[in-house]
Amino acid sequence: MTVDDADLTLQSVDSTINAHTRRCLAAIAASGGEGSRTFTQVYAQSALTEADAADQRHQRGTALSRVDGSAVAVKDLFDVAGQTTWAGSMVLRDAPAAVADAPAVASLRRGGSVIVGKTNMTEFAYSGLGLNPHFGTPANPYRRAVQRRIPGGSSSGAAIAVTDGMADIGLGTDTGGSVRIPAALCGLVGWKPSARRISLAGVWPLAPTFDSVGVIARSVNVCIDTDAVLAEAMSMAAPPPLNRLRLARVRGYIETELDSEVADAYESAILRLARAGVQIVDLNIPSLERVPRELPGVTMPTYEAFRTHEKLLAQCAEAYDPRVRYRLELGRRISAEEYAAAASVRKELQRAATDALQDFDAWLLPTVAIVAPPFAVFDSDERYLAINRKVLRNASLINFLDGCAITLPCHEGDSPPVGLSIAGLQVRDARVLAIAKSLEPIVRMAAPGE
């Protein structure tokens, strides 16, 4: 982790943005904390300068947005002007510095956000587990002192930055669940908008057909406010009253092989929604069973990811995380004809899902089939691959169908974190966010904290 020089002496505790930013930076630097594994770069000096400017705007009553002054942690896939984008890899360690901010980062700056640094991630975003052998892996907050568990990925650092008070907002990417998986496993809210909603310029690609920019935060409101800045236009839809909401509970493979904690938390959340007056309708979409059977949602991103990395692999394959390299190399075996066939299946299933879901306000599914496993279980490549497939299974369906989704914590008490996803198709982003805002207090069993 690299850290800009700055005077981080905490001043008297107050409510200024400068003081809040100092607390975030102190959490990053805390001895024995997760900061060194959560951040790859820390921009302490520039963050304090940005915080002072935000304080002045707030004092004048000229805040630039609802996230003006919020501390933002940026996944190390996004270009930040003057800094090298490492993408969680040693391969890019000596690459030239970015000449400009990625548009998503630039939008947040224009909205007055304070960029505190770049966060760790699965190398090149190619896993849902969050493990990184180069920079270390931050541990899930759940009973961390007793057992260290995975944070989920690939936006691992983005989630831990938020859980541990190092940032208010984690800016991430989501190709097959990389925002929603760590949010769900760490007890946070994770928002994956429609793929074309937010610019991907200046972001290291993985599988361009499926890549999207997303947000991790503690509440739906913060995700809404951040999305408004990132998308640079937002018309919030007004959700119908709870007793007029009609949501599909999609059955089938996405509800199979769930951990008992996931099944129990999901069923309890569904029951709470029904008792609150929400109409929950069981829905089977038989054609979606082709997804796990024919694996078009694996074929397409694997093919694209290999082609993204083909030249780098030829030049410096040994510098990659071996497990990431192995998965990337699988794409070498996929032909253009197989890719085209998978793309054709994707179009068919998108049409089928649209037809089946057109009369519903949104649809529900468990975000991740399992709770966060401990680091110790990844003792073989076979276990790594099997668990990674299971972690990605549900969330990746949304990317495959070209939809949007938000995950909300739905577990109770001191249980392991579990996420419930509210999803929509065909750029229904504003609608899904509005519904999530209404349902959040019921799903979470408490008023959401900012």
C-alpha positions in Angstrom: 0.0 0.0 0.0 1.3 3.4 -0.9 0.3 6.5 1.2 0.6 10.1 0.3 2.4 12.3 2.8 0.0 14.2 5.0 -0.4 15.5 8.5 -3.0 13.0 9.9 -3.0 14.3 13.5 -6.7 14.2 14.5 -8.1 17.5 15.6 -10.8 17.9 18.2 -13.7 15.6 17.3 -16.2 17.6 15.4 -18.7 17.3 12.6 -16.6 18.8 9.8 -15.8 16.9 6.6 -12.1 17.4 7.3 -12.5 15.6 10.7 -14.6 12.8 9.2 -12.0 12.3 6.4 -9.2 12.2 9.1 -11.1 9.5 10.9 -11.4 7.5 7.7 -7.7 7.9 7.0 -6.9 6.9 10.6 -9.0 3.8 10.2 -7.0 2.9 7.1 -3.7 3.4 8.9 -4.8 1.7 12.2 -2.3 -0.8 13.5 -3.8 -4.3 13.4 -6.6 -3.2 11.2 -7.4 -4.3 7.6 -6.3 -1.1 5.9 -3.0 -2.4 4.5 -5.0 -5.3 2.8 -8.0 -3.1 1.9 -6.2 -0.3 0.1 -3.5 -0.4 -2.6 -3.0 3.4 -2.7 -4.0 6.1 -0.2 -4.4 9.7 -1.2 -4.2 11.3 2.2 -3.0 14.8 1.2 -5.3 15.3 -1.7 -8.2 13.8 0.4 -7.8 16.4 3.1 -7.6 19.2 0.5 -10.8 18.0 -1.0 -12.4 17.7 2.4 -11.5 21.4 3.2 -13.1 22.5 -0.1 -16.2 20.5 0.8 -16.4 22.1 4.2 -16.2 25.5 2.6 -19.1 24.7 0.2 -21.2 23.3 3.0 -20.6 26.4 5.1 -21.8 28.6 2.2 -24.7 26.3 1.5 -23.5 25.4 -2.0 -23.0 21.6 -1.8 -22.5 20.1 -5.2 -24.6 17.0 -4.6 -26.0 14.8 -1.9 -22.6 13.0 -1.7 -20.6 16.2 -1.4 -18.0 15.5 1.3 -18.5 11.7 1.3 -15.4 9.6 1.6 -15.1 7.4 -1.5 -12.9 4.4 -1.9 -12.2 3.6 -5.6 -11.6 0.0 -6.8 -8.2 -0.3 -8.4 -9.7 -0.8 -11.9 -10.5 2.9 -12.3 -8.0 5.4 -13.6 -7.1 8.2 -11.2 -5.2 11.0 -12.8 -1.5 10.8 -12.0 -1.7 7.3 -10.5 -1.0 3.9 -12.0 -4.0 1.5 -12.3 -2.8 -1.8 -11.0 -6.1 -3.8 -11.2 -4.9 -5.8 -8.2 -2.0 -7.2 -10.2 1.8 -7.2 -10.3 1.5 -7.3 -14.1 0.7 -3.6 -14.3 2.9 -2.5 -11.4 5.2 -0.4 -13.7 2.5 0.7 -16.2 2.3 4.4 -17.0 0.2 6.6 -14.7 -3.2 7.6 -15.9 -3.4 10.9 -17.6 -7.0 11.6 -16.5 -9.7 10.3 -14.1 -12.0 7.7 -15.4 -15.4 9.4 -16.1 -17.0 7.7 -13.1 -14.2 9.1 -10.8 -14.5 12.5 -12.5 -18.3 12.6 -11.9 -17.8 11.9 -8.2 -15.2 14.7 -7.9 -17.6 17.0 -9.7 -20.2 16.0 -7.1 -17.8 17.0 -4.3 -16.8 13.5 -3.1 -13.5 13.0 -1.3 -11.4 10.3 -2.9 -9.4 8.6 -0.1 -7.7 6.0 -2.2 -7.7 2.9 -4.3 -9.0 -0.4 -3.0 -7.7 -4.0 -3.3 -9.5 -6.6 -5.4 -9.3 -10.0 -7.0 -6.6 -9.7 -9.6 -8.1 -8.2 -12.8 -11.6 -8.7 -11.2 -11.6 -12.4 -12.2 -13.2 -14.2 -9.2 -16.1 -13.7 -6.8 -14.1 -14.6 -3.8 -11.9 -11.5 -3.3 -8.6 -13.4 -2.6 -5.4 -11.6 -3.7 -2.0 -13.2 -3.2 -0.2 -10.0 -4.2 -1.6 -7.4 -1.9 -3.2 -9.7 0.7 -6.9 -10.2 1.4 -8.9 -8.2 3.8 -11.1 -10.3 6.1 -14.9 -10.3 6.3 -16.1 -8.3 9.3 -18.3 -11.2 10.6 -16.7 -12.5 13.7 -13.3 -11.6 12.4 -11.5 -12.1 15.7 -12.7 -15.7 15.8 -12.3 -16.8 12.2 -11.1 -14.9 9.1 -13.5 -15.3 6.3 -13.4 -14.2 2.7 -14.8 -10.7 1.9 -16.2 -11.7 -1.5 -15.1 -10.2 -4.7 -14.0 -9.0 -6.9 -14.6 -5.6 -5.2 -13.3 -6.9 -1.9 -11.6 -3.8 -0.7 -14.5 -1.6 -1.6 -16.7 -3.6 0.8 -14.3 -3.7 3.7 -13.5 0.0 3.3 -17.2 0.6 4.1 -17.7 -2.0 6.8 -14.6 -0.7 8.7 -15.3 3.0 8.5 -12.5 3.7 6.0 -15.0 5.2 3.5 -18.6 6.0 3.1 -18.9 4.7 -0.4 -17.1 2.0 -2.3 -16.9 2.5 -6.1 -16.7 -0.9 -7.8 -17.3 -2.9 -10.9 -19.7 -5.8 -11.5 -19.2 -8.3 -14.3 -20.8 -11.3 -12.7 -21.6 -10.1 -9.2 -18.4 -8.3 -8.1 -20.3 -5.5 -6.3 -23.3 -7.5 -5.0 -21.3 -10.5 -3.8 -19.0 -8.7 -1.3 -21.9 -6.5 -0.3 -24.0 -9.5 0.5 -21.3 -11.5 2.3 -20.3 -8.4 4.4 -23.8 -7.2 5.3 -23.9 -4.1 3.1 -26.0 -2.8 0.3 -24.6 -3.3 -3.2 -26.1 -1.7 -6.4 -25.4 -3.0 -9.9 -27.0 -0.7 -12.5 -27.7 -1.6 -16.1 -24.5 -2.1 -17.9 -24.8 1.0 -20.1 -25.9 3.4 -17.4 -22.5 4.5 -16.2 -19.5 5.0 -18.4 -16.8 2.3 -18.4 -14.2 4.5 -20.0 -11.0 4.6 -18.0 -11.9 1.2 -16.4 -9.8 -1.9 -16.9 -12.1 -4.3 -18.8 -12.8 -7.9 -18.0 -15.6 -9.0 -20.3 -17.0 -5.8 -21.9 -20.4 -7.3 -22.8 -21.1 -7.8 -19.1 -19.0 -5.2 -17.3 -20.8 -2.5 -15.3 -19.9 0.2 -12.6 -21.5 -0.3 -9.2 -21.7 1.1 -5.7 -21.3 -0.4 -2.2 -22.7 1.5 0.8 -24.5 1.0 4.1 -27.9 2.1 2.8 -30.1 2.3 -0.3 -30.2 6.1 0.1 -26.5 6.4 -0.3 -26.5 4.1 -3.4 -29.3 6.3 -4.9 -27.4 9.5 -4.2 -24.2 8.1 -5.6 -25.9 6.7 -8.7 -27.5 10.1 -9.4 -24.0 11.6 -9.5 -22.5 8.7 -11.5 -25.3 8.6 -14.1 -25.4 12.4 -14.2 -29.2 12.2 -14.5 -31.7 10.6 -12.3 -35.5 10.7 -12.1 -36.5 8.7 -9.1 -39.6 6.6 -9.7 -42.2 6.7 -7.0 -43.0 3.1 -5.9 -46.6 2.1 -5.5 -47.8 1.4 -1.9 -46.6 -1.8 -0.4 -50.0 -3.4 -0.9 -49.8 -2.7 -4.6 -46.3 -4.0 -5.2 -46.2 -7.3 -7.1 -42.9 -9.0 -7.0 -41.9 -12.3 -8.6 -40.0 -14.9 -6.5 -38.1 -16.6 -9.2 -37.8 -20.3 -8.4 -35.6 -22.9 -10.1 -31.9 -23.5 -9.8 -31.1 -20.2 -8.1 -32.9 -21.5 -5.0 -31.2 -24.8 -4.9 -28.2 -25.9 -2.8 -28.5 -22.9 -0.5 -26.6 -22.9 2.8 -29.1 -23.3 5.6 -28.4 -19.8 6.9 -29.1 -18.4 3.5 -32.3 -20.3 3.0 -33.6 -19.4 6.5 -32.8 -15.7 6.2 -34.3 -15.5 2.7 -37.5 -17.2 3.7 -37.9 -15.0 6.7 -37.4 -11.9 4.6 -40.0 -13.1 2.1 -42.4 -13.7 4.9 -41.8 -10.2 6.4 -42.5 -8.6 3.0 -45.7 -10.6 2.5 -46.9 -9.7 6.0 -46.2 -6.0 5.1 -48.7 -6.3 2.2 -46.3 -7.0 -0.7 -47.7 -9.5 -3.2 -45.1 -12.2 -3.7 -45.8 -14.6 -6.6 -43.8 -17.8 -7.1 -42.6 -17.8 -10.7 -40.9 -20.6 -12.7 -39.1 -19.7 -15.9 -38.2 -23.1 -17.3 -36.0 -21.8 -20.0 -33.6 -20.3 -17.5 -32.6 -23.8 -16.5 -30.6 -23.7 -19.7 -28.2 -21.3 -17.9 -26.6 -24.0 -15.6 -27.1 -26.7 -18.1 -25.5 -25.1 -21.2 -23.4 -22.5 -19.4 -23.7 -19.7 -22.0 -23.1 -17.2 -19.1 -19.7 -18.9 -18.6 -18.8 -19.3 -22.2 -19.2 -15.6 -23.2 -17.3 -13.9 -20.3 -14.6 -16.5 -20.4 -14.1 -16.0 -24.1 -14.0 -12.2 -23.7 -11.8 -12.2 -20.6 -9.1 -14.3 -22.4 -9.1 -11.9 -25.4 -8.8 -9.0 -23.1 -5.6 -10.6 -21.6 -4.2 -12.5 -24.5 -1.3 -10.2 -25.2 -0.4 -9.7 -21.5 -0.5 -13.5 -20.9 1.9 -13.9 -23.8 4.3 -11.4 -22.3 4.2 -12.1 -18.5 2.0 -15.0 -17.7 4.1 -15.9 -14.6 3.3 -12.6 -12.9 -0.4 -13.5 -12.7 -2.1 -15.1 -9.8 -2.0 -18.8 -10.9 -5.6 -19.3 -10.2 -6.7 -16.3 -12.2 -4.3 -17.2 -15.0 -5.8 -20.7 -15.1 -9.3 -19.4 -15.5 -8.3 -16.9 -18.1 -6.6 -19.6 -20.1 -9.8 -21.5 -20.3 -11.0 -18.9 -22.8 -8.3 -20.0 -25.3 -10.3 -23.2 -25.9 -13.5 -21.4 -26.8 -14.1 -20.8 -30.5 -15.7 -17.8 -32.1 -18.5 -20.2 -33.2 -19.1 -21.4 -29.6 -19.2 -17.8 -28.4 -21.7 -16.9 -31.1 -23.9 -19.8 -30.2 -23.8 -18.7 -26.5 -24.7 -15.2 -27.5 -27.7 -16.5 -29.4 -28.9 -18.4 -26.4 -28.5 -15.3 -24.3 -30.8 -13.3 -26.6 -33.4 -16.1 -26.5 -33.3 -16.2 -22.7 -33.5 -12.4 -22.4 -36.7 -12.5 -24.4 -38.1 -15.3 -22.3 -37.3 -13.5 -19.1 -38.8 -10.3 -20.4 -42.0 -12.1 -21.3 -42.2 -13.9 -18.0 -41.5 -10.8 -15.8 -43.3 -8.0 -17.7 -46.3 -8.0 -15.3 -44.1 -7.7 -12.2 -42.6 -4.6 -10.5 -39.4 -6.4 -9.9 -38.2 -9.9 -8.9 -36.4 -11.5 -6.0 -33.6 -14.0 -5.5 -30.9 -14.9 -3.0 -27.8 -12.9 -3.9 -25.3 -15.6 -3.0 -26.1 -19.2 -2.3 -23.7 -19.5 0.6 -22.4 -17.5 3.5 -18.8 -16.3 3.5 -16.5 -19.3 3.9 -13.3 -19.1 6.0 -9.9 -18.7 4.2 -8.9 -22.1 5.4 -11.2 -24.0 3.0 -9.3 -22.8 -0.1 -6.7 -25.5 0.4 -6.8 -26.7 -3.2 -7.4 -25.4 -6.6 -10.4 -27.7 -7.0 -12.1 -26.2 -3.9 -11.3 -22.7 -5.1 -13.0 -23.3 -8.4 -16.0 -25.1 -7.0 -16.7 -22.4 -4.3 -16.1 -19.6 -6.8 -18.7 -21.1 -9.2 -21.2 -21.3 -6.4 -20.6 -17.8 -5.2 -21.0 -16.4 -8.7 -24.0 -18.5 -9.7 -27.0 -16.3 -8.7 -25.5 -12.8 -9.1 -24.1 -13.6 -12.6 -27.7 -14.3 -13.9 -28.4 -10.6 -13.7 -25.5 -9.7 -15.9 -26.3 -12.5 -18.3 -29.9 -11.1 -18.7 -28.6 -7.5 -18.9 -30.5 -6.4 -15.9 -30.0 -4.3 -12.8 -30.1 -5.4 -9.2 -29.5 -4.3 -5.6 -28.7 -6.6 -2.7 -30.0 -5.8 0.8 -28.9 -7.5 4.0 -31.7 -9.8 5.2 -30.0 -11.8 8.0 -31.0 -11.5 11.7 -29.0 -10.6 14.8 -25.6 -12.1 14.9 -26.1 -14.5 12.0 -23.7 -14.6 9.1 -24.6 -11.9 6.5 -27.0 -12.9 3.8 -28.2 -10.8 0.9 -31.6 -10.6 -0.8 -31.6 -9.2 -4.3 -34.3 -7.0 -5.9 -33.8 -7.1 -9.7 -35.2 -5.6 -12.9 -34.7 -6.0 -16.6 -34.2 -3.6 -19.5 -32.9 -0.5 -17.8 -35.5 -0.3 -15.0 -32.9 1.2 -12.7 -34.9 4.0 -11.2 -37.8 1.7 -10.5 -35.7 -0.9 -8.8 -34.0 1.7 -6.6 -37.3 3.2 -5.5 -38.7 -0.2 -4.6 -35.5 -1.1 -2.7 -35.8 2.1 -0.7 -39.4 1.2 0.3 -38.5 -2.4 1.2 -35.2 -1.9 2.9 -36.6 -1.3 6.5 -38.7 -4.5 6.1 -35.9 -6.7 4.7 -33.4 -5.4 7.2 -35.8 -5.4 10.1 -34.5 -2.0 11.1 -34.4 1.6 9.9 -31.3 1.8 7.6 -28.3 3.7 8.9 -26.5 6.2 6.8 
